[in-house]
Amino acid sequence: MTDSDLTEIREANARIEKAKQAERDARLDLGRAIARVRERGVKQSAIAKELDITREQVRRLEDTARKVDEGQA
């Protein structure tokens, strides 16, 4: 294996890690958006239906975002 091969592998792996971080950031953004609309009285069940996920998934997304923002996660 050459240095060039390793560089190619490292670059591909770095793109994967960047994509994983982008997904984590997007999930936090979604959790924050859920929290904002929940504060305006929108029910978890309505959000779940809109997103085609379970109410529990809605709760977890919101909870995770709050914990991160509060420095608990």
GROMACS elastic network, one bead per residue, 0.5 to 0.9 nm:
[ bonds ]
;  ai    aj funct       b0    kb
    1     4     6  0.81119   500
    1     5     6  0.60923   500
    1     6     6  0.72067   500
    2     5     6  0.51141   500
    2     6     6  0.64504   500
    2     7     6  0.86591   500
    3     6     6  0.50645   500
    3     7     6  0.60856   500
    3     8     6  0.86218   500
    4     7     6  0.50349   500
    4     8     6  0.62443   500
    4     9     6  0.86807   500
    5     8     6  0.51833   500
    5     9     6  0.63097   500
    5    10     6  0.86605   500
    6     9     6  0.50349   500
    6    10     6  0.60241   500
    6    11     6  0.84857   500
    7    10     6  0.50537   500
    7    11     6  0.60387   500
    7    12     6  0.85512   500
    8    11     6  0.51881   500
    8    12     6  0.62119   500
    8    13     6  0.85857   500
    9    12     6  0.51804   500
    9    13     6  0.61119   500
    9    14     6  0.85496   500
   10    13     6  0.50480   500
   10    14     6  0.60439   500
   10    15     6  0.86734   500
   11    14     6  0.50066   500
   11    15     6  0.63276   500
   11    16     6  0.87851   500
   12    15     6  0.51675   500
   12    16     6  0.64749   500
   12    17     6  0.88513   500
   13    16     6  0.50684   500
   13    17     6  0.63040   500
   13    18     6  0.86212   500
   14    17     6  0.50615   500
   14    18     6  0.60962   500
   14    19     6  0.85810   500
   15    18     6  0.50171   500
   15    19     6  0.61556   500
   15    20     6  0.86365   500
   16    19     6  0.50703   500
   16    20     6  0.62126   500
   16    21     6  0.86927   500
   17    20     6  0.50365   500
   17    21     6  0.62646   500
   17    22     6  0.86116   500
   18    21     6  0.51520   500
   18    22     6  0.61912   500
   18    23     6  0.86983   500
   19    23     6  0.62077   500
   19    24     6  0.86798   500
   20    23     6  0.51000   500
   20    24     6  0.63000   500
   20    25     6  0.86637   500
   21    24     6  0.50228   500
   21    25     6  0.61258   500
   21    26     6  0.85384   500
   22    25     6  0.50608   500
   22    26     6  0.61057   500
   22    27     6  0.86302   500
   23    26     6  0.50191   500
   23    27     6  0.61672   500
   23    28     6  0.86370   500
   24    27     6  0.51404   500
   24    28     6  0.63087   500
   24    29     6  0.86791   500
   25    28     6  0.51199   500
   25    29     6  0.62153   500
   25    30     6  0.86521   500
   26    30     6  0.61448   500
   26    31     6  0.85552   500
   27    31     6  0.60987   500
   27    32     6  0.85665   500
   27    61     6  0.69709   500
   27    65     6  0.81055   500
   28    32     6  0.61169   500
   28    33     6  0.85496   500
   28    61     6  0.71437   500
   28    62     6  0.80816   500
   28    64     6  0.73044   500
   28    65     6  0.51294   500
   28    66     6  0.87994   500
   28    68     6  0.82427   500
   29    32     6  0.50869   500
   29    33     6  0.61796   500
   29    34     6  0.85757   500
   29    65     6  0.76029   500
   30    33     6  0.50284   500
   30    34     6  0.61012   500
   30    35     6  0.85909   500
   30    61     6  0.71663   500
   30    62     6  0.78480   500
   30    65     6  0.82624   500
   31    34     6  0.50172   500
   31    35     6  0.62038   500
   31    36     6  0.87220   500
   31    58     6  0.77072   500
   31    59     6  0.85748   500
   31    60     6  0.81143   500
   31    63     6  0.73842   500
   31    64     6  0.70763   500
   31    65     6  0.51673   500
   31    66     6  0.78311   500
   32    35     6  0.50110   500
   32    36     6  0.62798   500
   32    37     6  0.88004   500
   32    61     6  0.81267   500
   32    62     6  0.63021   500
   32    65     6  0.57588   500
   32    66     6  0.73074   500
   33    36     6  0.51110   500
   33    37     6  0.63497   500
   33    38     6  0.84912   500
   33    62     6  0.81830   500
   34    37     6  0.53312   500
   34    38     6  0.59718   500
   34    39     6  0.85775   500
   34    42     6  0.87852   500
   34    44     6  0.84690   500
   34    47     6  0.76273   500
   34    58     6  0.75185   500
   34    59     6  0.87880   500
   34    61     6  0.77911   500
   34    62     6  0.59852   500
   35    38     6  0.50288   500
   35    39     6  0.61934   500
   35    40     6  0.88191   500
   35    61     6  0.88717   500
   35    62     6  0.56044   500
   35    63     6  0.84063   500
   35    65     6  0.82565   500
   35    66     6  0.79985   500
   36    39     6  0.52121   500
   36    40     6  0.67206   500
   37    40     6  0.50117   500
   37    41     6  0.66449   500
   37    42     6  0.57141   500
   37    43     6  0.85315   500
   37    47     6  0.89315   500
   38    41     6  0.50477   500
   38    43     6  0.63280   500
   38    44     6  0.73227   500
   38    47     6  0.88570   500
   39    42     6  0.73014   500
   42    45     6  0.84902   500
   42    46     6  0.68652   500
   42    47     6  0.73613   500
   43    46     6  0.53563   500
   43    47     6  0.65623   500
   43    48     6  0.86960   500
   44    47     6  0.51211   500
   44    48     6  0.60024   500
   44    49     6  0.85410   500
   44    54     6  0.88453   500
   44    55     6  0.56647   500
   44    56     6  0.84178   500
   44    58     6  0.63692   500
   44    59     6  0.71767   500
   45    49     6  0.61142   500
   45    50     6  0.86172   500
   45    54     6  0.77980   500
   45    55     6  0.55064   500
   45    58     6  0.83443   500
   46    49     6  0.51522   500
   46    50     6  0.62502   500
   46    51     6  0.86990   500
   46    55     6  0.85478   500
   47    50     6  0.50853   500
   47    51     6  0.61541   500
   47    52     6  0.82878   500
   47    53     6  0.83657   500
   47    54     6  0.89729   500
   47    55     6  0.77209   500
   47    58     6  0.71425   500
   48    51     6  0.51864   500
   48    52     6  0.56286   500
   48    54     6  0.53707   500
   48    55     6  0.52310   500
   48    56     6  0.84543   500
   48    57     6  0.77392   500
   48    58     6  0.61288   500
   49    53     6  0.65816   500
   49    54     6  0.76298   500
   49    55     6  0.82353   500
   50    53     6  0.79782   500
   51    54     6  0.85368   500
   51    58     6  0.88060   500
   53    56     6  0.82590   500
   53    57     6  0.63589   500
   53    58     6  0.72455   500
   54    57     6  0.51635   500
   54    58     6  0.65233   500
   54    59     6  0.87772   500
   55    58     6  0.50252   500
   55    59     6  0.62623   500
   55    60     6  0.87099   500
   56    60     6  0.61793   500
   56    61     6  0.86399   500
   57    60     6  0.50542   500
   57    61     6  0.61379   500
   57    62     6  0.85944   500
   58    61     6  0.52453   500
   58    62     6  0.62678   500
   58    63     6  0.85305   500
   59    62     6  0.52601   500
   59    63     6  0.59689   500
   59    64     6  0.85248   500
   60    64     6  0.59199   500
   60    65     6  0.84857   500
   61    64     6  0.53259   500
   61    65     6  0.63076   500
   61    66     6  0.87471   500
   62    65     6  0.53080   500
   62    66     6  0.62922   500
   62    67     6  0.87266   500
   63    66     6  0.51953   500
   63    67     6  0.61936   500
   63    68     6  0.86627   500
   64    67     6  0.51269   500
   64    68     6  0.61558   500
   64    69     6  0.85511   500
   64    73     6  0.74932   500
   65    68     6  0.51843   500
   65    69     6  0.61084   500
   65    70     6  0.85342   500
   65    73     6  0.88104   500
   66    69     6  0.51014   500
   66    70     6  0.60553   500
   66    71     6  0.85463   500
   66    72     6  0.84630   500
   66    73     6  0.89206   500
   67    70     6  0.50287   500
   67    71     6  0.60735   500
   67    73     6  0.54275   500
   68    71     6  0.50245   500
   68    72     6  0.57214   500
   69    72     6  0.76070   500
   69    73     6  0.82175   500
   70    73     6  0.78903   500
